[in-house]
Structures are given as C-alpha cells and as structure tokens.
Amino acid sequence: MPRLVEAVRKSDAGSCGDGPGWLSELADWLRCERVELVAMEATSAYWKQMFYLLETEGLSMSY
C-alpha cells in the first residue's frame, strides 16, 4: 500500500517549446522537480499522446 505524505504545493511556471522534443523537455523538468506522480484529467482524447509519451519517459502516470 502506498504511503501517504503531506503534499507540498509549489507554484513554478515555466514553458516548453512546441517542437517535436517538448514532451521530453517536460519530462526532464518533472524529473528535476522530483515529481513522483503525474495526474491529468482524462477528457476526450487529447491527453492520450502526452500520457503515453510521459509514461514512456519513465514517469508514473494516473488519469
């Protein structure tokens, strides 16, 4: 069973490019910030490409 920890809210706005490597840039940034779980709202189908590519980058994903 996963251990629950108190969440730390941090606001850090950044930007990624819009070229072919922007999801890799995002994955690198998430890893540098030590993000352990990425959650996203699963409406329509727009999220699927991002979900699968970030999962391929080794991030734990949830929808």
C-alpha positions as CSV (number, residue, x, y, z in Angstrom):
1,M,0.0,0.0,0.0
2,P,1.4,3.4,-0.9
3,R,2.5,5.6,1.9
4,L,0.6,8.9,2.1
5,V,2.7,12.0,2.6
6,E,1.7,15.6,3.1
7,A,1.6,17.4,-0.3
8,V,3.9,20.4,-0.8
9,R,2.2,23.0,-3.0
10,K,4.7,24.8,-5.2
11,S,4.0,27.2,-7.9
12,D,6.6,27.3,-10.6
13,A,5.5,28.5,-14.1
14,G,7.7,27.6,-17.0
15,S,7.5,27.0,-20.6
16,C,8.4,24.2,-23.0
17,G,8.9,24.5,-26.7
18,D,6.3,23.5,-29.2
19,G,8.6,21.4,-31.4
20,P,9.0,17.6,-31.5
21,G,11.0,17.4,-28.3
22,W,8.8,19.5,-26.0
23,L,7.4,16.4,-24.1
24,S,10.9,15.2,-23.4
25,E,11.7,18.7,-22.1
26,L,8.6,18.5,-19.9
27,A,9.6,15.0,-18.7
28,D,13.1,16.3,-17.8
29,W,11.7,19.2,-15.9
30,L,9.3,16.9,-13.9
31,R,12.2,14.6,-13.0
32,C,14.3,17.6,-11.9
33,E,11.5,18.7,-9.7
34,R,11.3,15.1,-8.3
35,V,7.7,14.7,-9.3
36,E,6.6,11.2,-8.4
37,L,3.2,11.0,-10.0
38,V,1.7,13.0,-12.8
39,A,-2.1,13.1,-12.8
40,M,-4.2,14.5,-15.6
41,E,-7.9,14.9,-16.4
42,A,-8.9,12.3,-19.0
43,T,-11.5,14.1,-21.1
44,S,-11.8,13.5,-24.8
45,A,-8.7,12.0,-26.4
46,Y,-6.3,15.0,-26.4
47,W,-4.5,13.7,-23.3
48,K,-3.5,10.3,-24.7
49,Q,-0.4,11.3,-26.6
50,M,1.0,13.2,-23.7
51,F,0.1,10.5,-21.2
52,Y,1.8,7.7,-23.2
53,L,4.9,9.7,-24.1
54,L,5.5,10.8,-20.5
55,E,4.9,7.2,-19.4
56,T,7.5,6.1,-21.9
57,E,9.9,8.6,-20.4
58,G,9.5,6.7,-17.1
59,L,7.1,8.9,-15.2
60,S,4.3,7.3,-13.1
61,M,1.0,8.4,-14.7
62,S,-2.6,8.5,-13.5
63,Y,-5.8,9.6,-15.1
